[in-house]
Amino acid sequence: MDLQFTTEELAFRDEVRAFLKDKLPEELAHKVKNGLRLTKQDMERWHAILNERGWLANHWPEQYGGPGWSAVQKFIFEHECALAGTPRIVPFGLSMLGPVLIKYGNEQQKNYWLPRILNGADWWCQGYSEPGSGSDLASVKTTAVRDGDHYIVNGQKTWTTLGHHANMIFCLVRTNKEVKAQAGISFLLIDMNTPGVEVRPIITLDGEHEVNEVFFTDVKVPVENLVGEENKGWTYAKYLLTYERTNIAGVGFSVAGLEKLKVVADRVQCNGKPLSQDPLFAARLAKVEIDLENMKTTNLRVIAAVAGGGVPGAESSMLKIKGTEIRQELLSLTRRAMGPYAAPFIEEALHAGYSEPAIGDEAAASAAASYFNYRKLSIFGGSNEIQKNIISKMILGL
């Protein structure tokens, strides 16, 4: 693989940079770069800006609204967005459900749901994990019993990210208890406003309300909301997870995090010198930068495989493991560099306008909160331990 950008790709990079300079609202970039709270309206605003340009679903086929980019163009776009400080595009509808519907949904489902993902009419969340059923998704217990033209759903999902904003949830449900666990699961689309759906907040270690519990009590779901075939949901779930794990790697976020860390390390003093010149800190910084450069190459290979019609296999697990380790190390080093100024001692510290004069910007206020929040990276999407088992089976045959 040639890792040097072509003339056309460099021109595309310039086009992306010009677009971001012109269309990315300054206040949104400020919030992202300093780890401040993004509102639902903030995320929807950037979603709409990208959709208007036709750059939102950059990994979808052109016939469904994608821009027809190559793997390298997609990489360049995400890289430049991370450096510019764009809000994260909520992935559940666009990057998880969308590819599943495109591959396994019927024409009616594609024609109805895909445009609504693009125009923001639906905010999707993911109903996979349950109490006692996280990395072992085959053990899901939420049931869906066929009753005429509807399924009756009962059970509980947990760790539902941004579920309090969502109006729709895609769920793994058990439709057959008499067969092997993986063979009795279906993939169902559920309206969150249906009677019997209850969302309860979970406040995490960093004090944020990002995740939730979702309860289903005799919830009626139309049969036409079943994706693919009944009891074949495990196949669709695995397909979705390959995309989720690749996205969790977060190469662009790590690049932006590294740039931020270098600025902080040059600014903070240690024994009369910049922290970046401390041998122990510099060694850790160099190692994480080398790991990141290696991961960039692997990420390009996976994207190229997908663009060629393939599905990421063990590579997505590799990216998930290494990507989460790199992001956690960057956050750990940033928190260490900022020292006591990393912790927001007052609630206002995570809102725009707060300033930490000892460091000189608002980024200090979010360093500890970000560190604690992203400890979850190595757990969700299938824990890193599970990913190592997957790699062993797929590559080594163990």
TORKOL-4160 file (C-alpha; in steps of 0.2 Angstrom, whole numbers, padded with zeros to 4 digits, m for minus):
398
<pt num="1" X="0000" Y="0000" Z="0000"/>
<pt num="2" X="0007" Y="0017" Z="m0005"/>
<pt num="3" X="0005" Y="0028" Z="0010"/>
<pt num="4" X="0009" Y="0044" Z="0001"/>
<pt num="5" X="m0006" Y="0055" Z="m0004"/>
<pt num="6" X="m0009" Y="0057" Z="m0023"/>
<pt num="7" X="m0011" Y="0075" Z="m0030"/>
<pt num="8" X="m0030" Y="0072" Z="m0031"/>
<pt num="9" X="m0030" Y="0067" Z="m0013"/>
<pt num="10" X="m0020" Y="0082" Z="m0008"/>
<pt num="11" X="m0033" Y="0093" Z="m0017"/>
<pt num="12" X="m0047" Y="0084" Z="m0008"/>
<pt num="13" X="m0038" Y="0087" Z="0008"/>
<pt num="14" X="m0038" Y="0106" Z="0004"/>
<pt num="15" X="m0056" Y="0105" Z="m0001"/>
<pt num="16" X="m0060" Y="0098" Z="0016"/>
<pt num="17" X="m0050" Y="0111" Z="0026"/>
<pt num="18" X="m0059" Y="0125" Z="0016"/>
<pt num="19" X="m0076" Y="0117" Z="0020"/>
<pt num="20" X="m0072" Y="0116" Z="0039"/>
<pt num="21" X="m0065" Y="0133" Z="0040"/>
<pt num="22" X="m0080" Y="0140" Z="0032"/>
<pt num="23" X="m0094" Y="0129" Z="0039"/>
<pt num="24" X="m0088" Y="0123" Z="0056"/>
<pt num="25" X="m0096" Y="0135" Z="0069"/>
<pt num="26" X="m0082" Y="0142" Z="0080"/>
<pt num="27" X="m0092" Y="0139" Z="0096"/>
<pt num="28" X="m0093" Y="0121" Z="0092"/>
<pt num="29" X="m0075" Y="0119" Z="0089"/>
<pt num="30" X="m0071" Y="0128" Z="0105"/>
<pt num="31" X="m0082" Y="0116" Z="0115"/>
<pt num="32" X="m0074" Y="0100" Z="0107"/>
<pt num="33" X="m0056" Y="0106" Z="0108"/>
<pt num="34" X="m0058" Y="0110" Z="0127"/>
<pt num="35" X="m0069" Y="0095" Z="0131"/>
<pt num="36" X="m0084" Y="0105" Z="0136"/>
<pt num="37" X="m0102" Y="0099" Z="0136"/>
<pt num="38" X="m0111" Y="0097" Z="0119"/>
<pt num="39" X="m0129" Y="0099" Z="0119"/>
<pt num="40" X="m0141" Y="0088" Z="0109"/>
<pt num="41" X="m0144" Y="0104" Z="0098"/>
<pt num="42" X="m0125" Y="0106" Z="0095"/>
<pt num="43" X="m0124" Y="0088" Z="0089"/>
<pt num="44" X="m0139" Y="0090" Z="0078"/>
<pt num="45" X="m0132" Y="0106" Z="0071"/>
<pt num="46" X="m0116" Y="0098" Z="0064"/>
<pt num="47" X="m0126" Y="0083" Z="0058"/>
<pt num="48" X="m0137" Y="0095" Z="0047"/>
<pt num="49" X="m0122" Y="0105" Z="0041"/>
<pt num="50" X="m0113" Y="0089" Z="0034"/>
<pt num="51" X="m0130" Y="0082" Z="0027"/>
<pt num="52" X="m0133" Y="0098" Z="0018"/>
<pt num="53" X="m0115" Y="0096" Z="0010"/>
<pt num="54" X="m0119" Y="0078" Z="0006"/>
<pt num="55" X="m0104" Y="0072" Z="0017"/>
<pt num="56" X="m0113" Y="0065" Z="0031"/>
<pt num="57" X="m0114" Y="0046" Z="0026"/>
<pt num="58" X="m0097" Y="0046" Z="0019"/>
<pt num="59" X="m0096" Y="0027" Z="0020"/>
<pt num="60" X="m0113" Y="0023" Z="0012"/>
<pt num="61" X="m0115" Y="0019" Z="m0006"/>
<pt num="62" X="m0120" Y="0033" Z="m0017"/>
<pt num="63" X="m0137" Y="0026" Z="m0021"/>
<pt num="64" X="m0142" Y="0029" Z="m0003"/>
<pt num="65" X="m0134" Y="0046" Z="m0001"/>
<pt num="66" X="m0116" Y="0043" Z="0001"/>
<pt num="67" X="m0103" Y="0054" Z="m0008"/>
<pt num="68" X="m0094" Y="0040" Z="m0016"/>
<pt num="69" X="m0077" Y="0043" Z="m0008"/>
<pt num="70" X="m0063" Y="0031" Z="m0008"/>
<pt num="71" X="m0056" Y="0024" Z="0008"/>
<pt num="72" X="m0042" Y="0037" Z="0008"/>
<pt num="73" X="m0054" Y="0051" Z="0006"/>
<pt num="74" X="m0064" Y="0045" Z="0020"/>
<pt num="75" X="m0048" Y="0044" Z="0031"/>
<pt num="76" X="m0043" Y="0061" Z="0026"/>
<pt num="77" X="m0060" Y="0068" Z="0030"/>
<pt num="78" X="m0061" Y="0060" Z="0047"/>
<pt num="79" X="m0043" Y="0065" Z="0051"/>
<pt num="80" X="m0046" Y="0084" Z="0046"/>
<pt num="81" X="m0062" Y="0084" Z="0056"/>
<pt num="82" X="m0053" Y="0078" Z="0072"/>
<pt num="83" X="m0040" Y="0091" Z="0070"/>
<pt num="84" X="m0052" Y="0105" Z="0067"/>
<pt num="85" X="m0063" Y="0100" Z="0082"/>
<pt num="86" X="m0079" Y="0095" Z="0075"/>
<pt num="87" X="m0092" Y="0087" Z="0086"/>
<pt num="88" X="m0093" Y="0068" Z="0085"/>
<pt num="89" X="m0107" Y="0062" Z="0073"/>
<pt num="90" X="m0118" Y="0051" Z="0084"/>
<pt num="91" X="m0114" Y="0034" Z="0076"/>
<pt num="92" X="m0129" Y="0023" Z="0081"/>
<pt num="93" X="m0140" Y="0027" Z="0066"/>
<pt num="94" X="m0127" Y="0032" Z="0053"/>
<pt num="95" X="m0113" Y="0020" Z="0056"/>
<pt num="96" X="m0121" Y="0005" Z="0064"/>
<pt num="97" X="m0139" Y="0003" Z="0059"/>
<pt num="98" X="m0137" Y="0011" Z="0042"/>
<pt num="99" X="m0125" Y="m0002" Z="0035"/>
<pt num="100" X="m0136" Y="m0016" Z="0042"/>
<pt num="101" X="m0151" Y="m0009" Z="0034"/>
<pt num="102" X="m0141" Y="m0007" Z="0017"/>
<pt num="103" X="m0135" Y="m0025" Z="0018"/>
<pt num="104" X="m0150" Y="m0034" Z="0026"/>
<pt num="105" X="m0165" Y="m0023" Z="0026"/>
<pt num="106" X="m0179" Y="m0024" Z="0013"/>
<pt num="107" X="m0183" Y="m0011" Z="0001"/>
<pt num="108" X="m0197" Y="m0003" Z="0011"/>
<pt num="109" X="m0186" Y="m0002" Z="0026"/>
<pt num="110" X="m0172" Y="0006" Z="0016"/>
<pt num="111" X="m0183" Y="0019" Z="0008"/>
<pt num="112" X="m0191" Y="0024" Z="0024"/>
<pt num="113" X="m0177" Y="0023" Z="0038"/>
<pt num="114" X="m0161" Y="0028" Z="0028"/>
<pt num="115" X="m0167" Y="0046" Z="0023"/>
<pt num="116" X="m0173" Y="0049" Z="0041"/>
<pt num="117" X="m0156" Y="0044" Z="0047"/>
<pt num="118" X="m0149" Y="0057" Z="0035"/>
<pt num="119" X="m0161" Y="0071" Z="0038"/>
<pt num="120" X="m0160" Y="0069" Z="0057"/>
<pt num="121" X="m0179" Y="0065" Z="0059"/>
<pt num="122" X="m0174" Y="0050" Z="0070"/>
<pt num="123" X="m0161" Y="0049" Z="0083"/>
<pt num="124" X="m0156" Y="0031" Z="0086"/>
<pt num="125" X="m0148" Y="0022" Z="0101"/>
<pt num="126" X="m0142" Y="0004" Z="0103"/>
<pt num="127" X="m0151" Y="m0009" Z="0113"/>
<pt num="128" X="m0138" Y="m0023" Z="0114"/>
<pt num="129" X="m0131" Y="m0024" Z="0132"/>
<pt num="130" X="m0141" Y="m0031" Z="0147"/>
<pt num="131" X="m0138" Y="m0033" Z="0165"/>
<pt num="132" X="m0127" Y="m0049" Z="0164"/>
<pt num="133" X="m0126" Y="m0049" Z="0145"/>
<pt num="134" X="m0113" Y="m0037" Z="0139"/>
<pt num="135" X="m0098" Y="m0044" Z="0130"/>
<pt num="136" X="m0108" Y="m0061" Z="0129"/>
<pt num="137" X="m0122" Y="m0054" Z="0119"/>
<pt num="138" X="m0128" Y="m0072" Z="0114"/>
<pt num="139" X="m0135" Y="m0072" Z="0132"/>
<pt num="140" X="m0148" Y="m0058" Z="0129"/>
<pt num="141" X="m0164" Y="m0061" Z="0139"/>
<pt num="142" X="m0176" Y="m0048" Z="0132"/>
<pt num="143" X="m0190" Y="m0057" Z="0123"/>
<pt num="144" X="m0200" Y="m0053" Z="0108"/>
<pt num="145" X="m0216" Y="m0064" Z="0107"/>
<pt num="146" X="m0226" Y="m0064" Z="0090"/>
<pt num="147" X="m0244" Y="m0059" Z="0092"/>
<pt num="148" X="m0252" Y="m0057" Z="0076"/>
<pt num="149" X="m0245" Y="m0042" Z="0067"/>
<pt num="150" X="m0234" Y="m0037" Z="0082"/>
<pt num="151" X="m0221" Y="m0043" Z="0093"/>
<pt num="152" X="m0223" Y="m0040" Z="0112"/>
<pt num="153" X="m0206" Y="m0035" Z="0120"/>
<pt num="154" X="m0202" Y="m0037" Z="0138"/>
<pt num="155" X="m0185" Y="m0035" Z="0146"/>
<pt num="156" X="m0171" Y="m0023" Z="0150"/>
<pt num="157" X="m0156" Y="m0015" Z="0141"/>
<pt num="158" X="m0142" Y="m0005" Z="0150"/>
<pt num="159" X="m0128" Y="0007" Z="0146"/>
<pt num="160" X="m0139" Y="0014" Z="0132"/>
<pt num="161" X="m0128" Y="0029" Z="0126"/>
<pt num="162" X="m0138" Y="0045" Z="0123"/>
<pt num="163" X="m0154" Y="0035" Z="0125"/>
<pt num="164" X="m0162" Y="0050" Z="0134"/>
<pt num="165" X="m0161" Y="0059" Z="0117"/>
<pt num="166" X="m0167" Y="0045" Z="0106"/>
<pt num="167" X="m0184" Y="0042" Z="0098"/>
<pt num="168" X="m0179" Y="0025" Z="0091"/>
<pt num="169" X="m0169" Y="0010" Z="0097"/>
<pt num="170" X="m0162" Y="m0005" Z="0088"/>
<pt num="171" X="m0163" Y="m0020" Z="0099"/>
<pt num="172" X="m0157" Y="m0038" Z="0100"/>
<pt num="173" X="m0171" Y="m0048" Z="0106"/>
<pt num="174" X="m0174" Y="m0067" Z="0110"/>
<pt num="175" X="m0188" Y="m0074" Z="0099"/>
<pt num="176" X="m0184" Y="m0093" Z="0101"/>
<pt num="177" X="m0178" Y="m0100" Z="0118"/>
<pt num="178" X="m0178" Y="m0118" Z="0112"/>
<pt num="179" X="m0162" Y="m0117" Z="0101"/>
<pt num="180" X="m0144" Y="m0113" Z="0103"/>
<pt num="181" X="m0142" Y="m0096" Z="0110"/>
<pt num="182" X="m0136" Y="m0087" Z="0095"/>
<pt num="183" X="m0149" Y="m0095" Z="0084"/>
<pt num="184" X="m0164" Y="m0088" Z="0093"/>
<pt num="185" X="m0160" Y="m0069" Z="0092"/>
<pt num="186" X="m0169" Y="m0056" Z="0081"/>
<pt num="187" X="m0165" Y="m0038" Z="0076"/>
<pt num="188" X="m0179" Y="m0027" Z="0080"/>
<pt num="189" X="m0182" Y="m0008" Z="0077"/>
<pt num="190" X="m0192" Y="0000" Z="0092"/>
<pt num="191" X="m0201" Y="0017" Z="0094"/>
<pt num="192" X="m0195" Y="0024" Z="0110"/>
<pt num="193" X="m0212" Y="0033" Z="0112"/>
<pt num="194" X="m0222" Y="0017" Z="0112"/>
<pt num="195" X="m0231" Y="0013" Z="0128"/>
<pt num="196" X="m0221" Y="0002" Z="0140"/>
<pt num="197" X="m0204" Y="0010" Z="0136"/>
<pt num="198" X="m0196" Y="0018" Z="0151"/>
<pt num="199" X="m0179" Y="0026" Z="0151"/>
<pt num="200" X="m0169" Y="0029" Z="0167"/>
<pt num="201" X="m0153" Y="0039" Z="0169"/>
<pt num="202" X="m0136" Y="0031" Z="0174"/>
<pt num="203" X="m0124" Y="0044" Z="0181"/>
<pt num="204" X="m0106" Y="0039" Z="0178"/>
<pt num="205" X="m0090" Y="0041" Z="0187"/>
<pt num="206" X="m0087" Y="0058" Z="0179"/>
<pt num="207" X="m0103" Y="0065" Z="0185"/>
<pt num="208" X="m0111" Y="0065" Z="0168"/>
<pt num="209" X="m0128" Y="0058" Z="0161"/>
<pt num="210" X="m0123" Y="0049" Z="0145"/>
<pt num="211" X="m0129" Y="0032" Z="0148"/>
<pt num="212" X="m0146" Y="0025" Z="0153"/>
<pt num="213" X="m0156" Y="0009" Z="0157"/>
<pt num="214" X="m0171" Y="0005" Z="0146"/>
<pt num="215" X="m0185" Y="m0005" Z="0152"/>
<pt num="216" X="m0198" Y="m0014" Z="0140"/>
<pt num="217" X="m0215" Y="m0019" Z="0148"/>
<pt num="218" X="m0227" Y="m0027" Z="0135"/>
<pt num="219" X="m0221" Y="m0016" Z="0121"/>
<pt num="220" X="m0230" Y="m0018" Z="0105"/>
<pt num="221" X="m0218" Y="m0018" Z="0090"/>
<pt num="222" X="m0225" Y="m0020" Z="0072"/>
<pt num="223" X="m0219" Y="m0035" Z="0063"/>
<pt num="224" X="m0213" Y="m0024" Z="0049"/>
<pt num="225" X="m0199" Y="m0017" Z="0061"/>
<pt num="226" X="m0190" Y="m0034" Z="0060"/>
<pt num="227" X="m0174" Y="m0033" Z="0050"/>
<pt num="228" X="m0170" Y="m0048" Z="0040"/>
<pt num="229" X="m0177" Y="m0064" Z="0045"/>
<pt num="230" X="m0183" Y="m0070" Z="0062"/>
<pt num="231" X="m0170" Y="m0079" Z="0073"/>
<pt num="232" X="m0156" Y="m0072" Z="0061"/>
<pt num="233" X="m0152" Y="m0057" Z="0071"/>
<pt num="234" X="m0135" Y="m0064" Z="0077"/>
<pt num="235" X="m0128" Y="m0063" Z="0060"/>
<pt num="236" X="m0134" Y="m0044" Z="0058"/>
<pt num="237" X="m0127" Y="m0040" Z="0076"/>
<pt num="238" X="m0110" Y="m0047" Z="0071"/>
<pt num="239" X="m0110" Y="m0037" Z="0055"/>
<pt num="240" X="m0114" Y="m0021" Z="0065"/>
<pt num="241" X="m0101" Y="m0024" Z="0078"/>
<pt num="242" X="m0087" Y="m0025" Z="0065"/>
<pt num="243" X="m0091" Y="m0007" Z="0060"/>
<pt num="244" X="m0093" Y="m0001" Z="0079"/>
<pt num="245" X="m0076" Y="m0009" Z="0084"/>
<pt num="246" X="m0068" Y="0000" Z="0069"/>
<pt num="247" X="m0076" Y="0016" Z="0074"/>
<pt num="248" X="m0071" Y="0014" Z="0092"/>
<pt num="249" X="m0053" Y="0014" Z="0087"/>
<pt num="250" X="m0055" Y="0033" Z="0084"/>
<pt num="251" X="m0039" Y="0036" Z="0075"/>
<pt num="252" X="m0044" Y="0054" Z="0071"/>
<pt num="253" X="m0048" Y="0058" Z="0090"/>
<pt num="254" X="m0031" Y="0051" Z="0095"/>
<pt num="255" X="m0022" Y="0062" Z="0082"/>
<pt num="256" X="m0031" Y="0077" Z="0089"/>
<pt num="257" X="m0028" Y="0071" Z="0107"/>
<pt num="258" X="m0009" Y="0069" Z="0103"/>
<pt num="259" X="m0008" Y="0087" Z="0096"/>
<pt num="260" X="m0017" Y="0093" Z="0112"/>
<pt num="261" X="m0005" Y="0083" Z="0123"/>
<pt num="262" X="0010" Y="0090" Z="0115"/>
<pt num="263" X="0004" Y="0108" Z="0117"/>
<pt num="264" X="0001" Y="0105" Z="0136"/>
<pt num="265" X="0018" Y="0096" Z="0138"/>
<pt num="266" X="0027" Y="0111" Z="0131"/>
<pt num="267" X="0018" Y="0123" Z="0142"/>
<pt num="268" X="0019" Y="0114" Z="0159"/>
<pt num="269" X="0035" Y="0116" Z="0168"/>
<pt num="270" X="0044" Y="0102" Z="0177"/>
<pt num="271" X="0060" Y="0106" Z="0187"/>
<pt num="272" X="0062" Y="0122" Z="0177"/>
<pt num="273" X="0060" Y="0114" Z="0160"/>
<pt num="274" X="0045" Y="0110" Z="0149"/>
<pt num="275" X="0037" Y="0093" Z="0154"/>
<pt num="276" X="0040" Y="0087" Z="0136"/>
<pt num="277" X="0059" Y="0087" Z="0140"/>
<pt num="278" X="0057" Y="0076" Z="0155"/>
<pt num="279" X="0065" Y="0059" Z="0150"/>
<pt num="280" X="0051" Y="0048" Z="0157"/>
<pt num="281" X="0037" Y="0058" Z="0151"/>
<pt num="282" X="0045" Y="0060" Z="0133"/>
<pt num="283" X="0048" Y="0041" Z="0132"/>
<pt num="284" X="0029" Y="0038" Z="0135"/>
<pt num="285" X="0024" Y="0052" Z="0123"/>
<pt num="286" X="0036" Y="0044" Z="0110"/>
<pt num="287" X="0029" Y="0027" Z="0112"/>
<pt num="288" X="0011" Y="0032" Z="0110"/>
<pt num="289" X="0015" Y="0042" Z="0095"/>
<pt num="290" X="0024" Y="0027" Z="0087"/>
<pt num="291" X="0009" Y="0016" Z="0091"/>
<pt num="292" X="m0003" Y="0029" Z="0083"/>
<pt num="293" X="0007" Y="0030" Z="0067"/>
<pt num="294" X="0006" Y="0011" Z="0066"/>
<pt num="295" X="m0013" Y="0011" Z="0069"/>
<pt num="296" X="m0016" Y="0023" Z="0055"/>
<pt num="297" X="m0008" Y="0011" Z="0043"/>
<pt num="298" X="m0019" Y="m0003" Z="0049"/>
<pt num="299" X="m0035" Y="0008" Z="0049"/>
<pt num="300" X="m0031" Y="0012" Z="0031"/>
<pt num="301" X="m0030" Y="m0006" Z="0026"/>
<pt num="302" X="m0047" Y="m0010" Z="0035"/>
<pt num="303" X="m0055" Y="0005" Z="0026"/>
<pt num="304" X="m0048" Y="m0001" Z="0009"/>
<pt num="305" X="m0055" Y="m0018" Z="0012"/>
<pt num="306" X="m0072" Y="m0012" Z="0016"/>
<pt num="307" X="m0072" Y="0000" Z="0001"/>
<pt num="308" X="m0068" Y="m0015" Z="m0010"/>
<pt num="309" X="m0083" Y="m0024" Z="m0004"/>
<pt num="310" X="m0076" Y="m0034" Z="0011"/>
<pt num="311" X="m0081" Y="m0035" Z="0029"/>
<pt num="312" X="m0068" Y="m0031" Z="0042"/>
<pt num="313" X="m0064" Y="m0047" Z="0052"/>
<pt num="314" X="m0050" Y="m0049" Z="0065"/>
<pt num="315" X="m0043" Y="m0032" Z="0059"/>
<pt num="316" X="m0058" Y="m0023" Z="0067"/>
<pt num="317" X="m0054" Y="m0032" Z="0084"/>
<pt num="318" X="m0036" Y="m0027" Z="0082"/>
<pt num="319" X="m0040" Y="m0009" Z="0079"/>
<pt num="320" X="m0052" Y="m0009" Z="0094"/>
<pt num="321" X="m0039" Y="m0015" Z="0106"/>
<pt num="322" X="m0025" Y="m0004" Z="0100"/>
<pt num="323" X="m0036" Y="0011" Z="0097"/>
<pt num="324" X="m0043" Y="0011" Z="0114"/>
<pt num="325" X="m0027" Y="0008" Z="0123"/>
<pt num="326" X="m0019" Y="0023" Z="0113"/>
<pt num="327" X="m0034" Y="0034" Z="0117"/>
<pt num="328" X="m0033" Y="0029" Z="0136"/>
<pt num="329" X="m0014" Y="0032" Z="0136"/>
<pt num="330" X="m0016" Y="0049" Z="0129"/>
<pt num="331" X="m0029" Y="0054" Z="0141"/>
<pt num="332" X="m0019" Y="0047" Z="0155"/>
<pt num="333" X="m0004" Y="0058" Z="0150"/>
<pt num="334" X="m0014" Y="0073" Z="0148"/>
<pt num="335" X="m0021" Y="0072" Z="0165"/>
<pt num="336" X="m0004" Y="0069" Z="0173"/>
<pt num="337" X="0003" Y="0084" Z="0163"/>
<pt num="338" X="m0011" Y="0095" Z="0170"/>
<pt num="339" X="m0009" Y="0089" Z="0188"/>
<pt num="340" X="m0022" Y="0096" Z="0200"/>
<pt num="341" X="m0029" Y="0108" Z="0187"/>
<pt num="342" X="m0036" Y="0093" Z="0178"/>
<pt num="343" X="m0050" Y="0091" Z="0190"/>
<pt num="344" X="m0066" Y="0102" Z="0188"/>
<pt num="345" X="m0070" Y="0106" Z="0206"/>
<pt num="346" X="m0086" Y="0115" Z="0202"/>
<pt num="347" X="m0099" Y="0110" Z="0190"/>
<pt num="348" X="m0098" Y="0126" Z="0179"/>
<pt num="349" X="m0080" Y="0120" Z="0174"/>
<pt num="350" X="m0088" Y="0109" Z="0160"/>
<pt num="351" X="m0097" Y="0124" Z="0152"/>
<pt num="352" X="m0091" Y="0136" Z="0139"/>
<pt num="353" X="m0084" Y="0151" Z="0147"/>
<pt num="354" X="m0075" Y="0143" Z="0162"/>
<pt num="355" X="m0056" Y="0147" Z="0162"/>
<pt num="356" X="m0042" Y="0139" Z="0171"/>
<pt num="357" X="m0028" Y="0153" Z="0172"/>
<pt num="358" X="m0014" Y="0141" Z="0178"/>
<pt num="359" X="m0015" Y="0132" Z="0162"/>
<pt num="360" X="m0022" Y="0146" Z="0151"/>
<pt num="361" X="m0037" Y="0137" Z="0143"/>
<pt num="362" X="m0053" Y="0128" Z="0148"/>
<pt num="363" X="m0046" Y="0111" Z="0143"/>
<pt num="364" X="m0039" Y="0108" Z="0160"/>
<pt num="365" X="m0056" Y="0107" Z="0167"/>
<pt num="366" X="m0061" Y="0092" Z="0157"/>
<pt num="367" X="m0045" Y="0082" Z="0158"/>
<pt num="368" X="m0050" Y="0071" Z="0173"/>
<pt num="369" X="m0068" Y="0069" Z="0168"/>
<pt num="370" X="m0062" Y="0063" Z="0150"/>
<pt num="371" X="m0050" Y="0051" Z="0158"/>
<pt num="372" X="m0063" Y="0043" Z="0169"/>
<pt num="373" X="m0076" Y="0043" Z="0156"/>
<pt num="374" X="m0065" Y="0034" Z="0143"/>
<pt num="375" X="m0060" Y="0020" Z="0154"/>
<pt num="376" X="m0075" Y="0012" Z="0146"/>
<pt num="377" X="m0067" Y="0012" Z="0129"/>
<pt num="378" X="m0059" Y="m0005" Z="0132"/>
<pt num="379" X="m0075" Y="m0013" Z="0138"/>
<pt num="380" X="m0089" Y="m0007" Z="0127"/>
<pt num="381" X="m0091" Y="m0014" Z="0109"/>
<pt num="382" X="m0085" Y="m0031" Z="0116"/>
<pt num="383" X="m0071" Y="m0030" Z="0129"/>
<pt num="384" X="m0053" Y="m0030" Z="0124"/>
<pt num="385" X="m0051" Y="m0047" Z="0132"/>
<pt num="386" X="m0065" Y="m0054" Z="0121"/>
<pt num="387" X="m0057" Y="m0046" Z="0106"/>
<pt num="388" X="m0041" Y="m0056" Z="0109"/>
<pt num="389" X="m0051" Y="m0072" Z="0109"/>
<pt num="390" X="m0059" Y="m0067" Z="0093"/>
<pt num="391" X="m0042" Y="m0064" Z="0085"/>
<pt num="392" X="m0035" Y="m0080" Z="0092"/>
<pt num="393" X="m0050" Y="m0090" Z="0084"/>
<pt num="394" X="m0050" Y="m0081" Z="0067"/>
<pt num="395" X="m0031" Y="m0080" Z="0064"/>
<pt num="396" X="m0023" Y="m0094" Z="0075"/>
<pt num="397" X="m0038" Y="m0106" Z="0075"/>
<pt num="398" X="m0037" Y="m0108" Z="0093"/>
